[in-house]
Amino acid sequence: MKWFKHDTNAHTDAKLDKVLMHYGAKGYAVYWYCLELIAGKISSHNLSFELEHDAEQIGARLKVDSQEVAGILTYMVDLGLFEGSGERITCLKLFSRLDQSMTNSPALRKMISEGKISDKSGDVMTCHERLDKTRLDKTRQDKTKTPTRKQSRFTPPSRDECASYVEEKNLYYVDLNEFFNHYESNGWIVGRNKMKSWQATLRQWHLRREKERKATQAPRRTNV
C-alpha cells in the first residue's frame, strides 16, 4: 500500500490525546510510524495488518529507548489504538481507512469495495467480524491467565491466641504482656508498616529477646 488516509484533526482523538499527554512527541511519533509500517506491508497477499517490527527496531529508527517504545505500544494496545495478542500487534481499523485509489491491485480493490478481507486460514470475513474475533481471542486468553492470589487481610489476635501460640512454639523468651500491650497500643504496626503476620512477629520477638538474654549472660573475659 503506497499511502493511507490521515485526518488533519487526528490529534484531537481522545485516545491519541492520552498518548500525547503521557508520552508527548515520542508517543505520537511511535503511533504514526507503526501505522506507516503496517500500511506499507498491506497487499492482496498480506492483509494481516500486523506490525512486523519490534520495539528495538522502532526505537533505533526513532532514536527512542526500546524499553520506552515497548511501554508506549503496550499503552496504546490498552487504549484500543492497536490490537494485541501475546507479542503480536495489529491495527485492523486500518482496513476502514483504505480506498481503492490507494492500490493498483484488482484483487485488493475488490476486497476494499466489498469490505471483506481473508485471514490466514482463508476464511473471508468483514472487518468488523475480524475485530470481534480478535477481541474474542483476547478474552479467551485473559480467562486462561492464572489469577493472582489476594493477600489475606490482617486480623489482630487476642491475648489468648498469642498465649496459645507462645506455648505451642515454646517461645519462652517472650514476655507476653509486653508483646501484646506494645502492639495493641500502636495499632499492630511493625516499623512503618501494618503487621502482616502476628505469628511471625512473635517468633522474631522471641529470637531478639533470646539474643539479648544470651548477650547479657556471656562471661566476661579477664586480662591475665
N, C-alpha and C positions, 0 to 999 in steps of 0.2 A: 504494500500500500504506500503510495507516494505522499499522501497527506491525509489529515483528518480535520474535522471541524473543531475550531477553538473559539468559543464565545469571548468577546472582549470584556464581558462582565463576570467571567468565571471566578474572579477573586472574591465576588460578593456571595458565592455559595457558602452556606452556613458551615458545612463540613470542612471545606477548603479554608475558610476563615479561621477555623480552630487550628488547622495545621500552621497557618501563618502566626497565630497567637503563641503557639508552643515552640515553633522552630524557626520562625522568621523566613528569610530568603532561602535558607538551606532546605527547609521543608518544601517550599514552593518549587524550588529547582528539582528536587528529587521526584516530586509528583509528576511534573510535566516531562522530565527526562524519561521516566519509566513509561509514560504513555507513548512517547515517541518510539521507544524501544519495542514496545508491544505492537503498535500500529505498523511499524516498519517491517514486521515479520508476517503480517496478515496477507494471505493469498488464498486462492481456491483450494490449495492443498494444505494450508495451515490456518485453521480457524480455532485454535486453542485459546487465543487471547491471553497467552501465558507470558510472563516475564522470564526470559531465559537467563538474564544476567543476575549475578548475585550481589550482595552488599559490598563486597570487596571491589568488584569491577566498577560498580556505580560510584563508590566513594573515590576510587582512583581517578575517574574521569572528571568528577565534580570537585575534586580536592576537598572532600569531606570525610571525616573519620568513618571507617567502615562500621564500627560499633554504633555510631550515631545514625548512620544510614539504616542499619537493621532496626533501631528503635523507631525511626520515622516510619518505616514500612509497616512495622507491627501496629503502630498507632493508626495509620491510615486504613489498615485492614479492620481494626476495631471500629473505626468510624463508618466503614462501609464504602470507602472510596475504591478499595480493591477487595477481591475475594481471596481468602487464604485457606489452604488445606494442607497442613503439615508445613513443608518448606516450599510448597507450590503457591505462587501468587498469580492471580489472573485479574483481568478487568473486562468482564463480559459486557458491561454497559457500553463499551466502545462500539459494539455492534449497532446500537441505535444511533451512533454518530456517523455511520458510514453512508456514503452516497454513491450511486452508480458512476458518477463522473470521476470518482477517485481511482478507478481501475479500468484497464482495457480488457480484463479477463471476462469473457462471456459467462463462464460458469459462476464467477463471483458476483457479476452483475445480476444474474438470475437469482442467486441466493439473497442478495440485498433487496431486490424487488419483491421477492416472496416473503421476506422477513424470516427466513429459515436458515439454519446452519446445521452442519453434520458434526457429531462428536467423533472421537477416535474409534468407537465401536461401529460407526457407520449409521447410527440412528439419527434420523432427521428430527429436529425439534425447533420450535421458535425460540427466540432469545429469552423470553420470559420463562419458558419451560426450563431452559437451561439454567437460568438463575435460580429457579425454585429447586432444581436438582442439586445445585451446588450448596444451597442453604440446607437441604435435607441431609446431604453427606456430612456437612459440618456439624449438624445437630446430632447425628449418629456418633460422630467422633467424640463430641462433648459428653455424651451419655456413657461412653465406654471408659472415660477417664476415671481413675481411682479417686474417689472422694477423699479430701483431706480430713484427717481426724481432728475434731474440735477438742481443744483442751478443756478438761472439766473445770468447772468454777470452784474456787477455793471456799471451803466452809470451815470457819473457826471451830476447833474442838472444844469439848467440855473438859473440866478439870479431871473428871473420872476417866475420860478417854485417854488423856495424857498419862494418868496414873497407870492404867492398864497396859499402855504401850511401853512405859518405862519398866514395868515388871516383866512383860513378855520378852523384851530385848535385853534385860539385865543392864539397864543404863544407870548403874548405881552411883555414878558421879554427878548425876543431875539433881539439883535442888528443885524439886517440882514446883514449890511455891514461888521461888524466884523466877523460874522459867515462865510459868503461867501468868503471874502478875505483870511481868515485863512486857510480854506480847499482848496481853489483854488491854494494857494501858496505852500501847502505841498503835492499836488497830491492826495487829498482826502484820507489821511491816518489817522487812529484813533489809537493812541499809536504806535505800530509797524506793525499794520496790515492794509490791504486795507479795506476801508469802505465797508460795506455790504448793508447798508440802510441809505440814507441821511435823510429820514423822521424820522427814529428812532434817529438818531444823533441830528436832530433839536429838537426833544422832550426832549432828555436828556440835551441838551444845555439850553433849557428853564427851566427845573427843577433845574439845577445847578445855573443859574442866579437868579432864584426865591429864592432859599435858601440863596444865598449871599445877596440879597437885604433885605430879612427879618431879616437876622442876623445883618446887619448894622442899621436897623431901630428899633431893640429891645430896649426897655427902660432900662437904666442902673439902677442898684439897688444902693440906697444911704444908708449909715450907719446912724442909728438914735441914 
